[in-house]
Amino acid sequence: MEFRPERWVSRSGRLRHEPSYKFLSFNSGPRSCVGKDLGLSNMKITAASIIHNFKVELVEGHAVMPQSSVILHMQNGMMVRLKRRVTA
């Protein structure tokens, strides 16, 4: 696996919008979760903090296989190793 930030950028250079129906945990329509925006913001902040403070590497020899399902998850999980980044 490799980090490819272009996955989230459109051809025009703007961030790509993902439809809300892809996130089943929040539901969609008039009865969608009132905390959806807060939840998504918290996930983005957490992911950015982890990537900023740690080097994330896949565990060598661990097979990454997606599970066919309504939601995306890995068949055998996704084993990673975190190494704290050294700041100057």
Contact map, one row per residue, 1 for C-alpha under 8 A:
1110000000000000000000000000000000000000000000000000000001000000000000000000000000000000
1111000000000000000000000000000000000000000000000000000000000000000000000000000000000000
1111100000000000000000000000000000000000000000000000000000000000000000000000000000000000
0111111000000000000000000000000000000000000000000000000000000000000000000000000000000000
0011111110000000000000000000000000000000000000000000000000000000000000000000000000000000
0001111111000000000000000000000000000000000000000000000000000000000000000000000000000000
0001111111000000000000000000000000000000000000000000000000000000000000000000000000000000
0000111111000011000000000000000000000000000000000000000000000000000000000000000000000000
0000111111111111000000000000000000000000000000000000000000000000000000000000000000000000
0000011111111111000000000000000000000000000000000000000000000000000000000000000000000000
0000000011111100000000000000000000000000000000000000000000000000000000000000000000000000
0000000011111100000000000000000000000000000000000000000000000000000000000000000000000000
0000000011111110000000000000000000000000000000000000000000000000000000000000000000000000
0000000011111111000000000000000000000000000000000000000000000000000000000000000000000000
0000000111001111100000000000000000000000000000000000000000000000000000000000000000000000
0000000111000111110000000000000000000000000000000000000000000000000000000000000000000000
0000000000000011111000000000000000000000000000000000000000000000000000000000000000000000
0000000000000001111101000000000000000000000000000000000000000000000000000000000000000000
0000000000000000111111000000000000000000000000000000000000000000000000000000000000000000
0000000000000000011111100001000000000000000000000000000000000000000000000000000000000000
0000000000000000001111110011000000000000000000000000000000000000000000000000000000000000
0000000000000000011111110000000000000000000000000000000000000000000000000000000000000000
0000000000000000000111111110000000000000000000000000000000000000000000000000000000000000
0000000000000000000011111111000000000000000000000000000000000000000000100000000000000000
0000000000000000000000111110000000000000000000000000000000000000000000000000000000000000
0000000000000000000000111111000110010000000000000000000000000000000000000000000000000000
0000000000000000000010111111101110000000000000000000000000000000000000000000000000000000
0000000000000000000110010111111110000000000000000000000000000000000000000000000000000000
0000000000000000000000000011111100000000000000000000000000000000000000000000000000000000
0000000000000000000000000001111100000000000000000000000000000000000000000000000000000000
0000000000000000000000000011111110000000000000000000000000000000000000000000000000000000
0000000000000000000000000111111111010000000000000000000000000000000000000000000000000000
0000000000000000000000000111001111110000000000000000000000000000000000000000000000000000
0000000000000000000000000000000111111000000000000000000000000000000000000000000000000000
0000000000000000000000000000000011111110000000000000000000000000000000000000000000000000
0000000000000000000000000100000111111111000000000000000000000000000000000000000000000000
0000000000000000000000000000000001111111100000000000000000000000000000000000000000000000
0000000000000000000000000000000000111111110000000000000000000000000000000000000000000000
0000000000000000000000000000000000111111111000000000000000000000000000000000000000000000
0000000000000000000000000000000000011111111100000000000000000000000000000000000000000000
0000000000000000000000000000000000001111111110000000000000000000000000000000000000000000
0000000000000000000000000000000000000111111111000000000000000000000000000000000000000000
0000000000000000000000000000000000000011111111100000000000000000000000000000000000000000
0000000000000000000000000000000000000001111111110000000000000000000000000000000000000000
0000000000000000000000000000000000000000111111111000000000000000000000000000000000000000
0000000000000000000000000000000000000000011111111100000000000000000000000000000000000000
0000000000000000000000000000000000000000001111111110000000000000000000000000000000000000
0000000000000000000000000000000000000000000111111111000000000000000000000000000000000000
0000000000000000000000000000000000000000000011111111100000000000000000000000000000000000
0000000000000000000000000000000000000000000001111111110000000000000000000000000000000000
0000000000000000000000000000000000000000000000111111111100000000000000000000000000000000
0000000000000000000000000000000000000000000000011111111000000000000000000000000000001000
0000000000000000000000000000000000000000000000001111111000000000000000000000000000011000
0000000000000000000000000000000000000000000000000111111100000000000000000000000001111000
0000000000000000000000000000000000000000000000000011111110000000000000000000000001111000
0000000000000000000000000000000000000000000000000010011111000000000000000000000111100000
0000000000000000000000000000000000000000000000000000001111100000000000000000000111000000
1000000000000000000000000000000000000000000000000000000111110100000000000000011110000000
0000000000000000000000000000000000000000000000000000000011111100000000000000001110000000
0000000000000000000000000000000000000000000000000000000001111100000000000000000000000000
0000000000000000000000000000000000000000000000000000000000111110000000000000000000000000
0000000000000000000000000000000000000000000000000000000001111111000000000000011000000000
0000000000000000000000000000000000000000000000000000000000001111100000000001000000000000
0000000000000000000000000000000000000000000000000000000000000111110000000111110000000000
0000000000000000000000000000000000000000000000000000000000000011111000000111000000000000
0000000000000000000000000000000000000000000000000000000000000001111100011110000000000000
0000000000000000000000000000000000000000000000000000000000000000111110011110000000000000
0000000000000000000000000000000000000000000000000000000000000000011111010000000000000000
0000000000000000000000000000000000000000000000000000000000000000001111111000000000000000
0000000000000000000000000000000000000000000000000000000000000000000111110000000000000000
0000000000000000000000010000000000000000000000000000000000000000000011111000000000000000
0000000000000000000000000000000000000000000000000000000000000000011111111100000000000000
0000000000000000000000000000000000000000000000000000000000000000011010111110100000000000
0000000000000000000000000000000000000000000000000000000000000001111000011111110000000000
0000000000000000000000000000000000000000000000000000000000000001111000001111100000000000
0000000000000000000000000000000000000000000000000000000000000011100000000111110000000000
0000000000000000000000000000000000000000000000000000000000000001000000001111111000000000
0000000000000000000000000000000000000000000000000000000001000101000000000101111100000000
0000000000000000000000000000000000000000000000000000000001100100000000000000111110000000
0000000000000000000000000000000000000000000000000000000111100000000000000000011111000000
0000000000000000000000000000000000000000000000000000000111100000000000000000001111100000
0000000000000000000000000000000000000000000000000000011110000000000000000000000111110000
0000000000000000000000000000000000000000000000000000011100000000000000000000000011111000
0000000000000000000000000000000000000000000000000000111000000000000000000000000001111100
0000000000000000000000000000000000000000000000000001111000000000000000000000000000111110
0000000000000000000000000000000000000000000000000000000000000000000000000000000000011111
0000000000000000000000000000000000000000000000000000000000000000000000000000000000001111
0000000000000000000000000000000000000000000000000000000000000000000000000000000000000111
